[in-house]
Amino acid sequence: MVPQRVFQTIRRVRILPIALLASAAVLSLVLPGSANAQGDPGAGDLADDTTSESSRTTDAIIIDLRPGEDSVRRPSREAFREALGEHGELRLVGGLELQSILAGAPYSAILEQGRVALASVALAYGALDCPGTFSRSDQAILDLAAASASGVNADVELRQAYLYRFLCAHRANDTDRAMAAARMLRRFAGSSDGRPKEISESTWNRYPEIDAQSNQRRVAVSFESDPEGATIWVDFRERGTTPERLFLSTGEHIVALGRDSSAVSQRVSVSGPGTIKLPLHKSARQWKGMTTSVEALRDARGDRRNIAMRDLMAAVEAQVAFVMRDPGRISVWVLPLGKSASQHIGHAPNASIAGSLALQALNDSARAPGLDPNMPLLRESDVETVTTSSSRRWWIYGGVVLGAAALGAGLIISQDLSKDRQRIEVSLP
């Protein structure tokens, strides 16, 4: 019977590798999943993290609180905006309206329309197409007149439009048009004598200033609007509020009416008494009241400034704000998602450093440990699982090992109890 026992023992030993392999398979499948489920910073997690970080965009705004005309401040602001492009994660929110309001420049869709028309005038002038320059500048001037009536300063654009008209009229020896354009250029004077720097003194002196209306009779013209209360502009000068009766010289005039954010303009020829009535269609504004918020931020100090910045950033749903107040220095503010207070990170000399400071501050805030009542629950879960996984990991590994051992033992017992057992007896002679 001794040989029989030897053979049965060998059969059991052959079963053990199968059990061990099964246990190893269970461990390889369960352990990595359990560790990652508890927030283990493995390679797979890092890869997913990198992907989400690179695809995430951060909404930002530029607030220009510097003194002076917007036409002077705009070039440096646009250069800063363009330089921010190196930070692909940053996205400036809002359209031209919001961006203009944040720059302290009243926005007018009509002004933007006038600028587009003015660009087409420049193309026609550059192509030496004077008829095209005259016709296109007519439309641009009407758009810009309406913009002025809506409360936007369009003097720079109007001066440029009349400059194109003057140069073309002078080239074509059209004295009447050149004189009319020169009269308007003096109104939007770029120098003390009214001569634009683009026009030589000898050319300018050929079109002296005269009172073209001195020999013209004046007639009564009534102005009405729907609704009433619109500001009346005649030849780019404010003259009253509708309803109103004014005395105008006979001839051609550019009339504009403006009320709140709406305005309308028209070129009229006055030959006798009459009535001018233009309808006004008020356009809805998405950022109503934002101008007041920007002005409040300009004058605020200390805690009031922090509150004003938080309210403004929350209103436009921006996480980053770049404030241009002092020359060569940009203030950087952040309002992380879910936070109730904005944070002043510091100052930066240029867009590259300012963008890096903002993004780094947001990343640091997102990765800060511990529970934050102002942080979204999803982000809290991500942080908390990392900090608590080490305390829970021992029983996970212990449970897996015990489960694998039980599986192996079960395989061995099932083998012993199976009916497929062979019995070998050796008889010696």
Backbone torsions as a table, in degrees:
resi	resn	phi	psi	omega
1	MET	NA	-15.7	179.7
2	VAL	-61.6	-45.9	177.8
3	PRO	-59.6	-34.3	-180.0
4	GLN	-62.5	-43.4	178.5
5	ARG	-63.3	-38.0	-180.0
6	VAL	-61.8	-45.7	-179.2
7	PHE	-65.4	-38.5	178.6
8	GLN	-66.5	-37.1	177.7
9	THR	-64.3	-42.1	178.2
10	ILE	-60.4	-38.3	179.9
11	ARG	-63.2	-38.7	178.8
12	ARG	-68.4	-38.3	-179.4
13	VAL	-63.4	-32.6	179.2
14	ARG	-69.7	-22.3	178.8
15	ILE	-78.7	-29.4	-175.3
16	LEU	-60.0	-43.6	177.8
17	PRO	-57.9	-35.9	179.0
18	ILE	-63.3	-43.7	179.1
19	ALA	-64.2	-41.9	-179.9
20	LEU	-65.2	-41.4	177.8
21	LEU	-61.9	-41.6	178.2
22	ALA	-62.5	-40.9	179.0
23	SER	-64.1	-42.8	179.6
24	ALA	-62.7	-39.0	178.9
25	ALA	-63.0	-42.0	178.6
26	VAL	-62.6	-43.2	179.5
27	LEU	-61.8	-43.9	-177.9
28	SER	-65.5	-30.8	-179.4
29	LEU	-82.2	-37.2	-171.8
30	VAL	-87.8	-43.8	-172.9
31	LEU	-60.6	-51.7	-179.4
32	PRO	-59.2	-41.4	179.6
33	GLY	-63.4	-40.2	-179.2
34	SER	-67.0	-41.4	-178.1
35	ALA	-65.5	-44.2	-179.7
36	ASN	-67.6	-34.2	179.4
37	ALA	-63.9	-26.4	-179.9
38	GLN	-92.6	8.8	175.2
39	GLY	90.9	22.2	177.2
40	ASP	-64.8	128.5	-177.9
41	PRO	-76.8	68.6	179.3
42	GLY	-83.5	178.8	-177.6
43	ALA	-63.9	-39.0	179.9
44	GLY	-61.5	-41.9	179.7
45	ASP	-65.0	-39.3	-179.3
46	LEU	-64.9	-38.1	179.5
47	ALA	-64.8	-43.3	178.6
48	ASP	-65.0	-39.0	-179.5
49	ASP	-62.7	-42.6	-179.0
50	THR	-63.0	-40.6	-179.5
51	THR	-63.8	-44.2	-178.1
52	SER	-67.6	-36.4	-179.9
53	GLU	-65.9	-42.0	-175.7
54	SER	-70.8	-28.9	-177.4
55	SER	-90.4	-7.3	-177.6
56	ARG	-80.0	136.4	176.7
57	THR	-112.2	148.7	-178.6
58	THR	-119.0	124.7	-179.2
59	ASP	-77.7	134.6	-176.5
60	ALA	-137.8	159.6	176.6
61	ILE	-135.7	157.2	174.6
62	ILE	-116.7	122.8	-179.9
63	ILE	-112.3	119.9	-177.8
64	ASP	-105.6	105.1	-179.0
65	LEU	-105.4	12.8	-179.2
66	ARG	-71.5	148.7	178.0
67	PRO	-75.1	163.7	175.6
68	GLY	107.9	170.8	-179.6
69	GLU	-68.5	146.0	-179.1
70	ASP	-64.8	-30.3	178.9
71	SER	-63.3	-26.8	177.9
72	VAL	-83.5	-37.3	-176.8
73	ARG	-80.7	-25.1	-171.8
74	ARG	-59.8	-44.0	-177.5
75	PRO	-57.3	-44.8	179.8
76	SER	-69.8	-32.3	177.6
77	ARG	-68.4	-41.7	178.5
78	GLU	-66.0	-36.3	177.0
79	ALA	-64.5	-39.8	177.6
80	PHE	-64.8	-42.9	179.5
81	ARG	-60.6	-43.2	-179.8
82	GLU	-66.6	-39.1	-179.4
83	ALA	-67.3	-27.2	177.3
84	LEU	-65.5	-14.5	-178.7
85	GLY	-61.7	-19.7	178.8
86	GLU	-68.7	-19.6	175.0
87	HIS	-96.5	92.9	-176.0
88	GLY	-63.0	-21.1	-178.8
89	GLU	-74.5	-20.9	-177.1
90	LEU	-87.0	134.0	178.8
91	ARG	-132.0	120.8	179.2
92	LEU	-74.6	127.7	-175.7
93	VAL	-90.8	160.0	176.8
94	GLY	80.0	161.4	177.3
95	GLY	-95.6	-158.0	-177.9
96	LEU	-62.2	-32.9	-178.7
97	GLU	-63.3	-53.0	-179.0
98	LEU	-63.8	-42.9	-178.9
99	GLN	-62.4	-36.4	177.8
100	SER	-69.6	-41.7	179.9
101	ILE	-63.5	-42.3	179.1
102	LEU	-67.1	-18.3	177.1
103	ALA	-91.6	4.2	-179.3
104	GLY	74.6	19.4	179.7
105	ALA	-115.0	114.9	179.7
106	PRO	-53.9	134.1	-176.1
107	TYR	-92.9	143.3	173.6
108	SER	-143.3	122.4	176.2
109	ALA	-61.1	-30.7	179.2
110	ILE	-67.9	-36.0	177.1
111	LEU	-62.1	-44.2	177.8
112	GLU	-62.9	-38.0	176.9
113	GLN	-63.5	-40.8	177.3
114	GLY	-64.7	-36.9	178.2
115	ARG	-66.6	-37.4	176.0
116	VAL	-63.9	-44.0	177.8
117	ALA	-63.2	-37.2	179.3
118	LEU	-65.5	-36.2	177.2
119	ALA	-63.4	-36.7	177.5
120	SER	-69.4	-31.7	175.4
121	VAL	-63.4	-43.3	179.4
122	ALA	-61.6	-38.6	178.1
123	LEU	-64.3	-43.8	179.6
124	ALA	-64.5	-41.7	179.3
125	TYR	-65.4	-41.1	178.6
126	GLY	-63.9	-27.2	178.4
127	ALA	-88.8	9.1	-178.3
128	LEU	58.6	32.7	179.2
129	ASP	-100.1	85.2	-177.7
130	CYS	-68.9	-39.5	174.8
131	PRO	-59.1	-41.6	176.4
132	GLY	-65.8	-35.6	177.8
133	THR	-62.8	-43.0	179.7
134	PHE	-65.1	-47.9	-176.0
135	SER	-67.5	-41.5	-179.4
136	ARG	-71.4	-35.5	179.0
137	SER	-69.6	-28.9	175.1
138	ASP	-57.3	-47.2	-179.7
139	GLN	-68.6	-42.0	-179.8
140	ALA	-61.5	-41.0	-178.9
141	ILE	-66.0	-38.9	177.1
142	LEU	-63.5	-44.3	178.7
143	ASP	-61.8	-42.3	-177.7
144	LEU	-71.5	-30.8	175.1
145	ALA	-65.4	-41.3	176.7
146	ALA	-64.5	-39.0	178.4
147	ALA	-61.5	-41.7	177.7
148	SER	-62.0	-39.3	179.9
149	ALA	-67.4	-26.0	179.4
150	SER	-81.8	-1.4	176.6
151	GLY	104.1	6.7	-179.8
152	VAL	-99.4	136.8	177.6
153	ASN	-79.5	108.6	-179.5
154	ALA	-113.3	23.1	-176.6
155	ASP	-61.1	-39.2	-178.6
156	VAL	-62.5	-45.4	-178.7
157	GLU	-68.9	-39.1	178.8
158	LEU	-64.6	-41.1	177.9
159	ARG	-59.9	-41.7	-179.6
160	GLN	-65.8	-40.0	179.7
161	ALA	-63.0	-43.8	179.4
162	TYR	-72.2	-26.0	176.0
163	LEU	-64.9	-44.2	176.9
164	TYR	-60.8	-41.3	179.8
165	ARG	-64.5	-42.4	-179.8
166	PHE	-63.0	-47.2	-177.0
167	LEU	-62.9	-40.7	178.6
168	CYS	-68.5	-41.7	-179.9
169	ALA	-64.6	-40.8	178.4
170	HIS	-64.3	-41.1	179.7
171	ARG	-64.3	-36.5	-178.0
172	ALA	-89.8	5.6	-177.6
173	ASN	56.6	34.7	177.0
174	ASP	-93.1	89.6	-172.1
175	THR	-63.6	-42.4	-176.9
176	ASP	-61.3	-47.0	179.1
177	ARG	-66.2	-38.4	179.4
178	ALA	-64.9	-40.7	178.9
179	MET	-65.2	-43.4	179.7
180	ALA	-64.0	-41.1	179.3
181	ALA	-67.8	-38.4	179.0
182	ALA	-63.5	-38.2	178.9
183	ARG	-61.5	-41.9	178.8
184	MET	-71.3	-34.8	178.8
185	LEU	-64.1	-35.2	176.9
186	ARG	-67.0	-31.2	178.1
187	ARG	-68.3	-39.5	177.4
188	PHE	-102.1	50.6	-170.4
189	ALA	-59.2	135.9	174.5
190	GLY	-100.8	-3.6	178.4
191	SER	-146.9	173.7	-173.5
192	SER	-63.2	-37.8	-179.3
193	ASP	-91.2	4.2	178.5
194	GLY	85.5	-3.8	-177.9
195	ARG	-84.4	121.1	175.0
196	PRO	-65.5	147.4	-177.8
197	LYS	-65.8	-18.7	-180.0
198	GLU	-77.5	-9.3	-176.7
199	ILE	-112.8	131.1	179.2
200	SER	-68.6	156.6	-177.5
201	GLU	-65.0	-39.2	-179.7
202	SER	-64.1	-39.9	178.0
203	THR	-67.5	-41.9	-178.1
204	TRP	-63.5	-37.2	-177.3
205	ASN	-69.4	-14.7	178.6
206	ARG	-74.8	-12.3	-177.0
207	TYR	-128.5	72.5	-176.1
208	PRO	-69.4	161.8	-179.5
209	GLU	-78.6	127.6	176.0
210	ILE	-135.8	158.4	178.5
211	ASP	-87.3	94.3	-175.2
212	ALA	-69.7	-15.8	-175.8
213	GLN	-102.0	2.5	-174.7
214	SER	-65.9	-32.7	-177.9
215	ASN	-99.7	9.3	-179.3
216	GLN	-101.4	142.5	178.9
217	ARG	-80.1	157.7	-178.8
218	ARG	-111.1	142.7	-178.9
219	VAL	-130.2	157.7	-179.6
220	ALA	-83.5	130.0	178.6
221	VAL	-128.9	126.0	178.1
222	SER	-92.7	138.6	179.3
223	PHE	-114.5	129.9	178.0
224	GLU	-133.7	155.7	178.2
225	SER	-146.9	159.7	177.0
226	ASP	-129.7	106.7	2.7
227	PRO	-77.6	170.5	178.9
228	GLU	-75.0	171.7	177.8
229	GLY	91.2	14.8	179.7
230	ALA	-84.0	145.2	176.9
231	THR	-77.1	135.4	-178.2
232	ILE	-98.1	127.6	175.2
233	TRP	-121.2	128.4	176.6
234	VAL	-123.9	118.7	-178.5
235	ASP	53.1	44.0	173.2
236	PHE	70.6	23.6	175.6
237	ARG	-128.2	136.9	-179.2
238	GLU	-75.2	130.8	-174.1
239	ARG	-123.8	-5.8	-179.7
240	GLY	151.3	-163.4	-177.3
241	THR	-133.5	139.1	179.7
242	THR	-70.5	146.1	-5.9
243	PRO	-77.8	143.8	-175.6
244	GLU	-155.0	149.2	174.1
245	ARG	-116.1	126.2	-177.9
246	LEU	-124.0	157.5	175.3
247	PHE	-104.4	118.5	-178.2
248	LEU	-117.6	149.8	175.0
249	SER	-73.2	150.9	178.1
250	THR	-68.7	151.5	-177.9
251	GLY	123.1	-166.0	-175.9
252	GLU	-89.6	138.3	177.9
253	HIS	-137.9	155.9	172.5
254	ILE	-107.3	114.8	-176.1
255	VAL	-109.3	137.9	177.3
256	ALA	-139.7	142.5	175.2
257	LEU	-122.8	136.8	-179.2
258	GLY	-138.6	140.2	177.5
259	ARG	-149.7	123.1	-176.5
260	ASP	56.8	-123.7	-175.5
261	SER	-98.2	6.8	-178.6
262	SER	-114.1	152.1	-179.6
263	ALA	-159.7	156.8	178.3
264	VAL	-145.8	147.3	-179.2
265	SER	-135.3	159.5	-178.6
266	GLN	-160.4	142.8	174.1
267	ARG	-91.7	122.3	-175.6
268	VAL	-123.1	151.5	175.9
269	SER	-114.3	115.9	-175.9
270	VAL	-97.5	123.3	177.8
271	SER	-124.4	-16.6	179.6
272	GLY	-167.1	-180.0	179.9
273	PRO	-58.1	146.8	-179.8
274	GLY	-176.9	-170.9	-178.4
275	THR	-129.8	136.6	175.5
276	ILE	-116.3	117.5	179.4
277	LYS	-127.8	125.7	-178.5
278	LEU	-127.2	135.6	178.6
279	PRO	-81.1	144.8	176.9
280	LEU	-116.5	128.2	178.3
281	HIS	-112.4	108.6	-177.9
282	LYS	-70.3	129.4	179.7
283	SER	-98.5	138.9	178.7
284	ALA	-69.9	142.8	179.8
285	ARG	-118.2	128.2	-177.7
286	GLN	-69.3	-34.0	-173.5
287	TRP	-104.9	40.3	-179.8
288	LYS	-60.3	132.0	179.4
289	GLY	88.3	-5.9	-177.5
290	MET	-69.2	-31.2	178.4
291	THR	-59.5	-40.8	178.2
292	THR	-63.3	-39.1	179.4
293	SER	-64.4	-39.4	179.3
294	VAL	-66.7	-41.7	178.9
295	GLU	-65.8	-36.9	177.6
296	ALA	-64.3	-37.5	178.6
297	LEU	-67.7	-33.4	-179.1
298	ARG	-62.3	-37.6	-174.9
299	ASP	-97.5	-9.4	-174.0
300	ALA	-77.9	153.2	177.9
301	ARG	-139.5	154.2	175.2
302	GLY	60.7	-133.8	-177.9
303	ASP	-63.0	-33.9	178.3
304	ARG	-63.1	-36.2	177.9
305	ARG	-66.6	-42.2	179.2
306	ASN	-61.8	-41.8	179.9
307	ILE	-67.6	-42.9	179.8
308	ALA	-62.7	-39.5	179.1
309	MET	-67.4	-42.2	178.5
310	ARG	-60.8	-45.5	-178.5
311	ASP	-63.9	-41.1	-178.6
312	LEU	-67.1	-45.5	-179.2
313	MET	-65.5	-38.0	178.8
314	ALA	-67.1	-35.6	-178.3
315	ALA	-65.0	-35.3	-179.1
316	VAL	-100.0	1.3	178.2
317	GLU	59.3	46.6	178.4
318	ALA	-106.9	142.7	177.2
319	GLN	-96.9	-17.1	-178.3
320	VAL	-133.5	139.8	175.5
321	ALA	-133.0	130.0	174.9
322	PHE	-108.7	118.8	-174.9
323	VAL	-107.3	121.6	177.2
324	MET	-99.5	107.3	-179.5
325	ARG	-124.5	-47.8	-178.6
326	ASP	-107.2	146.2	179.5
327	PRO	-59.3	131.2	175.4
328	GLY	73.2	14.0	-178.9
329	ARG	-143.7	127.2	-178.3
330	ILE	-113.1	125.8	174.7
331	SER	-85.0	134.1	-176.7
332	VAL	-112.1	126.0	178.5
333	TRP	-124.6	146.7	175.4
334	VAL	-133.1	148.9	174.0
335	LEU	-134.7	87.2	-177.0
336	PRO	-58.3	151.5	-179.9
337	LEU	-55.4	129.4	177.7
338	GLY	85.4	-9.2	179.6
339	LYS	-80.1	153.4	-178.3
340	SER	-104.1	-0.3	-179.1
341	ALA	-140.2	139.8	175.7
342	SER	-80.8	157.4	-177.0
343	GLN	-127.2	130.6	175.0
344	HIS	-87.9	110.5	-174.9
345	ILE	-77.9	-39.0	-178.2
346	GLY	153.0	-159.2	-177.9
347	HIS	-121.2	153.9	179.8
348	ALA	-139.7	148.5	-178.6
349	PRO	-83.0	-17.7	-176.9
350	ASN	-151.3	176.0	-175.8
351	ALA	-68.0	-36.2	-177.5
352	SER	-61.9	-49.0	-179.0
353	ILE	-70.8	-38.7	179.7
354	ALA	-61.4	-44.0	178.6
355	GLY	-64.0	-40.8	179.0
356	SER	-64.5	-41.5	178.6
357	LEU	-61.0	-44.3	-177.5
358	ALA	-64.8	-47.6	-178.3
359	LEU	-65.0	-38.8	178.8
360	GLN	-65.4	-40.1	179.2
361	ALA	-64.1	-40.2	178.8
362	LEU	-67.7	-40.4	177.5
363	ASN	-63.5	-42.5	178.9
364	ASP	-63.1	-39.6	-179.8
365	SER	-66.8	-38.5	-178.4
366	ALA	-69.6	-30.8	-176.0
367	ARG	-96.0	2.8	-178.8
368	ALA	-64.3	133.2	-179.0
369	PRO	-74.5	163.2	174.9
370	GLY	93.1	165.3	-179.8
371	LEU	-81.9	137.0	177.1
372	ASP	-127.4	118.1	-177.1
373	PRO	-63.3	-18.9	-179.7
374	ASN	-92.9	-3.0	-177.0
375	MET	-94.6	141.1	178.2
376	PRO	-56.5	147.6	-175.6
377	LEU	-61.8	-34.7	-179.3
378	LEU	-62.4	-41.6	178.7
379	ARG	-69.9	-36.1	177.5
380	GLU	-61.9	-39.8	-179.0
381	SER	-63.5	-41.3	179.8
382	ASP	-60.6	-41.8	-177.3
383	VAL	-73.4	-43.6	-173.5
384	GLU	-67.5	-34.6	-177.7
385	THR	-66.2	-31.4	178.5
386	VAL	-67.9	-37.4	-175.3
387	THR	-79.7	-20.4	-175.9
388	THR	-108.4	-5.7	-174.4
389	SER	-66.9	-33.7	-177.3
390	SER	-65.7	-30.9	-179.2
391	SER	-76.9	-19.1	-178.5
392	ARG	-101.1	-11.8	-168.7
393	ARG	-67.9	-30.8	-173.3
394	TRP	-63.1	-41.9	-176.9
395	TRP	-75.6	-23.2	176.2
396	ILE	-67.0	-49.9	179.6
397	TYR	-63.4	-41.1	179.9
398	GLY	-61.7	-43.6	179.8
399	GLY	-63.7	-38.9	180.0
400	VAL	-66.3	-43.1	-179.8
401	VAL	-63.2	-45.1	179.4
402	LEU	-62.5	-40.0	178.5
403	GLY	-63.1	-41.4	179.0
404	ALA	-65.1	-42.0	178.7
405	ALA	-62.8	-40.5	178.5
406	ALA	-63.7	-38.2	178.6
407	LEU	-63.9	-43.6	178.4
408	GLY	-62.7	-42.9	179.5
409	ALA	-64.1	-38.0	179.0
410	GLY	-63.2	-38.0	178.5
411	LEU	-64.3	-41.3	-179.0
412	ILE	-66.0	-45.4	-178.6
413	ILE	-63.6	-40.7	180.0
414	SER	-64.8	-30.6	178.4
415	GLN	-69.9	-40.3	179.9
416	ASP	-66.7	-35.7	-175.2
417	LEU	-87.2	-5.2	-177.9
418	SER	-71.9	155.7	-179.6
419	LYS	-83.7	-2.7	-176.0
420	ASP	-90.6	25.4	-179.0
421	ARG	-82.4	138.6	178.0
422	GLN	-99.1	139.7	-179.9
423	ARG	-117.4	122.4	-177.5
424	ILE	-117.7	124.1	177.5
425	GLU	-117.8	136.4	178.6
426	VAL	-114.6	121.5	177.5
427	SER	-105.8	128.4	179.2
428	LEU	-96.5	137.7	178.3
429	PRO	-66.8	NA	NA
